Amino acid sequence: MECHLLKLPTKAMALIIEHLDTGPSRRDLFNLALACRALYDYTRPIAYRDVTLRLGQARFLDNLLQQRPEIANHIQTLTIHYHTPNEPATRPVLPLTLPIYAESCSRMIRTLRDLRSLTIKGYEWEGEYRLQTIGLERLTEFWFKTRLFRSIFDEAFLGHVMQNLELCKLDFSDDISWSLHDRSAVFIHPTLKHLTIRGATMADFPYFAPKYARASALEHLELLFCDIGPLTLAKVLTVPKALRSFTMKGHRSNWAQASPSWQVYIDAIAMQQDSLWKLDIDFFLPDRGQHKVFSLRYLPLLREVRMRRQVFFYRWTARPAAAQMLPSELRRITLYDDKEEIRRQSETFYLNHLRNWRAQGSLPKLESVCFESVLSTCRPRGPWYLDRMGGQVAIWRAEIVKQETLIPGCRFCVHCYVPRVPPKPPTP
């Protein structure tokens, strides 16, 4: 039987196939691929372009790649989604009976030559099931698997594998932190531009050496809920050539609270002072009221800053020398509060100080100010607000509803960095 669909131009065929590439199952796309050999050749690059592996599914893809190695050239996005939810009804079988460790996919990952995006949310070998469960006889196997995962990025640094990777997200935690030290080779990947690490700890950086200095193309780095000291962070930031954006937020257990000032972290971030233009950092530690000293003047090219409002302002007064903390090239500042609403009276108070700092020359290039709070009544307002000096500064109000989600659509992969539900107003 003649297939009339094959008579269409190549571009029209591509548009039809792209339209079918929707939904998590993509059943229509695979049904089209089974129609005939010619349609299978058309749909194969799109059908295997984005791959998501859930519990125990890696072995099926591994067997498929061994039978048809050409499929590995079509995979551009790989998501390994292994984790144990807290709900007993959805809790999978133990790793001892099912190989669900994400690092078991290391051999398969190294065969994906055109991989552009890699997201891993899964167990680490020494995670929830530690030595008392896996036994000392399996300790050797654990170290072998960890070294195998690290060797992927070591070989990538030498130009052997994954030379097209641009985005990577790693989270081996399952309600407990994981060791980034044994996986720190991800920082030296030569083509990686976006890197997100969540829930990790790292006491030292083993790749701190002259041959790795300014060797990676990393531009955006996010450290979420990580426990990394300032000295280790400084070593890590010697690797990127020109880091553009840096995010570090979430509760840190020991390093930040033990530091006598926040300046030690700013000094570490200053390793990228020649290129850094966006900074989102959480300096408001549990020791409320003990505002430590720091200055962002060590980052002269900084254009955008996002911090808690308590870093610069008390309830109705500004912190001493707060204007001298910010670089003169700053163009956008975002003040947020994930506990209380930033009310209009507070907004007016903060804006008056910001206008005064702009008029006095501390922030001569300030263009926009954004207030983020937890109430759903906050809506964008603007677009422009005239200050007293005649210049224009954009004022925006937004609601904090962002949750740190590593895997979109999974309610178990959400970190509540901010409250999910706005606080109830006090009863009169």
N, C-alpha and C positions, 0 to 999 in steps of 0.2 A: 504494500500500500504506500502510495506516494505521500510524503510529508510536505504540506504546503508551507509550513513554518520555515523550512530551510530555504525557500525561495526569497525570503525577505533579505534586505541588505544587512551587512554585518553589523552596522551601527544600530539598526532597528532591533536585531536579535539581542544585542548586548543590553539595550534598554529594557526589553521584555524580561530578560533573565535577571537583571538588577532589581526589577520590580518584584519578582518572585522571591528575592533574597530577603525576606522579612520574617519576623517571628523567631522564637527560640528553636522550634523544630524544623522550620523550613521544609515542610512536607511537600508542598507543591513543587519546589525546586528539585527535590530528589525524585519525585514522580516523573517530572519532565526528563530528567537524566536517564531514567529507565526506559524511555520510549524507544530510542534507537541509538546506535553507536555514534552517529553524527551529533545528535543532541547531547550525548554524554560528553563528547569532546568539547562542546561549547560550554556546558555548565560546570565541568569539573574544576576549572580555576576559581569559580565563584563559590561553588559548594564547599570547597575545602579552604577557602580564604580565611575564615574566622572559625576557630575550633575552641570549644569549651569542654573540658574534661571534668566530670564529677567523680564521686567515689567509685574507685575500681575500674574506671573506663579507660585508663591509660594503656592497659594491656591490649585492648582491642585496637586502638590506634597504632600501637607498636607493631602488632601482627600485620596490620594493613600496610604499614610503611615497609615492612620486610618483604611483603608480596608484591607491592607496587611502589618502588622507591621514587618514581616520578611525582607522586602526590606530595612529597615533602617540599618540592619546589613551589607549590601553590599556597602553602600555609604562611600567612603573614601575621596573624594574630592568634596567640595561644593563651588560653585562660585555664589554669589548673585550680579547680575549686574543691579542695578537700578540707573539711573541718567537721568538728563534732558540735552540733547545737546543744544547748543546755536542756532542751525539752526531752524527757525520757522517751516519748513516743517516736521521736525522729532520730534518736541516737543510733548510729550505725554500729556494725559489729566491730570488735576490737581489731587493732592493726595486726595482732598476732595471727588472726585468721584471714585477714584480707589486706593485701599490700597497698595501703592508702597513703603512704608517705610520699610527699610531693617530690622529694629528692630521688625517688626511684625512677623518675622520668628523665634523668640526666642524659642517659645514652640517646634517648629519642630526641631530646632538645638539640643536641649537637648536630643532628642530621638536617635540621631546618635551616637551610642556607639563606632563604629570603625572609626570615622572621623579622617583623618590624616592631611588634609589641608582645611583651611577655608579662603576664600577671599570675602570681602564685599566692594562693591562700590555702595553706595546708599545714600538716604536721611537720615538725622537725624530728629527727630521729631521737634526740634526747629530750623530747617534749614531755607531754603528759605521762607517757609510759616510760619512765626512766629506768635506771639500772635495776631496781628491785623488781621490775616487770619483764624487761627484755633479757635480763640475765647477763652475767659477765661474758658468757660464750658468744653473745651477739654484739659485744662492744666493738670487736674488730670490724664487724660488718657495718656498724654505725659510722666508724671513722672512714671506712672505705667509701661509703655513699656520700658522706660530706665532702671528702676530697674530690670525688668524681664531679659533684656539682660545682665546686670551686674551680676545677680544671677547665670547665667550659669557658669561664671568663679569662682564665690565664691564657688559653689558646686564642681567645678573641683578641687579647692584647697583642699577640704575635701575628695576628692577621689570618688565622687558619679557619675560624668558624664564626658564624653570626656577625658578619660584617655590615649588615643592614639594620641591626637592632637600634631603635630610637627611644623606646619607652619601656620601662620596667617597673613593676610594683611587687614588693616582697613582703609577705606577712606569714611567718611560720608559727605564730602564737595561737593558742587556744585557751584564753583566760590567764595565760602565764607568759612571761617574757622569753625571748629566744636570743641565742648568741649570734651576733652579727660578725664577730671576729673571724669565724671559720668561713663566712660567706662574703667577706669584705672585698673579694676580687671583683665584685660587681662595680666598684667605684672606678676601676682602671679600664673599663671597657672603652675602646677608642671612639666608637660612633654613638654611644648612648647620650641622649639629650635630656630626657625626663626620667627622674628616678624618685620613687616613693618607697620609704622604709617605715614600717609600722610595728610598734611593740617590741623593739629590739634593745639589747644592751651591748655595749662594746667598750672594753677597758683600754684597748690599744689598737693601733692601726698597723698591721704588719707590712703594708706596702709603702711605708714612708721611706723613700729612697730617691736619689737624684734621677734615676732612669724613668720614674713614674711621674715626676714633677711636670705639670702642665701637659699631660699626655692624653687627657680625655676631652671629649667635646661636650661634657655635661653643662647644661644651661639652667635647668630647673631641678632643685633638690628639695624634697620634703621629708622631714623627720617628724613623725607623728607618734606620740607616746613612747619616745625612745629615751633611754638613760645613757647619754654619751657625755663624757666630761669635756671641758673646754680644751684641754691639751690634745685629746684624741680628735676633737672636731677640727682643731687647727691643722693637724696632720692630714686629715681627710681633704680639707679645702686646699691643700697644695697640689692636688691632682688635676682639677678642672682647668682648662685653658682660660675660659672667661665665663664664670657663673653669673647668670642674669637675675635669677630669682631664688630666694632661700626662705624656707618655711620651717619653723621648729616650734611645735606647740604640743600641749598635752602634759600630763603630770610626769615629772621626772623625780625619781625617788631620792637620790643622794647627792649627785654632783652639784646641782644648782642651789640646793639649800645649804650645802656646806661652803659654797663660795662666799667670800666676804663682800663681793660686789658683783653686779651684773656686767661690769666692764670686762671681765675675763672672757665672757662669751663674745662681746663685741670685738675684742682684740683677736679672737679666733676667726670671726667672720671677716675681719679686716684683711685676711689673707687674699680675699677677692675684692679688695677696695677699688681696683682699677676697672671693674666691669659690673659690679653689683648695682642694680637699679630698683629692685623690689625686695622688701623685707617684711615678713609676717612672723612675728615671734611673740611668744607668751612669756612675759616677765612677771606676771602677777602670781606670786607663789602663795602657798597656804599660810605663810606668816604674814597675815594681813596687817597693814599699818607699818611694816618695816620696809619702806621703799629704799632700795639700795641705789647707789650712785652709778651712773653710766652716761655715756655721751656717744651720739651717732655721728659726730663731726669727723670721726675717723673713716667714714664712708662718704667721700666727697661727691660721688656720682649718684648717690641714692635719690630716686625720684618718687618712690611710693612706699609708705609705711603703714602698717596695720598693727595696732597694739590696743591693749585695754585702756580705757579712759583713766583708770586709777594710776597709771604710770605717770601721767602728766598733771592730773588734777586730783585734789581732795574733794570733799563734798561741795564746798563753796569757795575754795581757794585754790590757786595754782601752786604747784610744787616750786620751791625756790630754784631759780636758774633753769626752769623747764624750757625756756626759749633757747637756751644755749645747748640743749641736748640734741637739737635737730640740725641737719645740714642745710646750708643756704640754698642748695639746688632742689630742695624738696618741692614737688608739685602737687602731690595728693597725699592726704592723711586720712586714715580711717580710725575712728575711736569706737570701740564696741564694749558692751557690757552684757555678759551672758547670765547675770543674776537679777538685774533690775532694769526697769525701763529708763531710757534717757528721755526725760520729759522736756517739754518746750522751754521751761524756765532754765533747766540745766543747759540746753542747747544754746540759749541766748548768752548765758554766762561763758560757756566755752568759746563761742564765736567772738565775743568781745575780746577775749584774750588773744585769740588767733589773729584777729584784725590788728590788734595793737602790736603783736610780734611782726606782722607783715609791714605795718607802717614804720616800725623802728628798724627795719632792715634785717631782722633775724630770719624771716621767711619771705624774701622779696619776690619769689617766683611761685608762690602758692596759688594753685588754680582751683582746687576742689577739696571739699571736706565732706566726709560721709559719716553719719552716725548710725550704728547698728545696735538694735536692742531686741528684746525677746518678745515683745507684744505684737500680736497679729494686726493691730490697728496702724502700724507704721507703714506708710506708703511713700514712694519716691516723691520728692517735692522740689520744685525748681522751675525752669532749668537754671536760672541765674539769680544771684543775690548781690545787690550793690553794697559794698562796704563804705565806710566813712571817708576813705581816701579817694574814692572815685573809681577804683579798680573793680574788676568783676571776679567773684569767687563763687563757684558752683556749690550749692548746698544740697545734699541728698540725705534721705532717711530710708533705712531698710530694716527689714525684720531678720533676725538671726534664726534661720531654720535649717541651716546647713549642718549635715551630719557627715562625719568622715566615713564614707562608704567605699570599701575597696572593690567589692563586686556589686555593681548596680542590680537592684531587684532582689537581693538576698537580705532578709531582715535579721539574719544572724551575723552578718558581716558589718554591722553598723556600730561605730563607736560614738557614744553620746558625748561629743566634745562640748556641746551646748545642751541645755534642757530640751527635751522633746516637746513638752507641753508648757506653755507660758504660765507663770505663777498666777494664782488666783488673787484678785484684788482683796485687800483687807475689808472685813465686814464692818460697817459703821457701828 
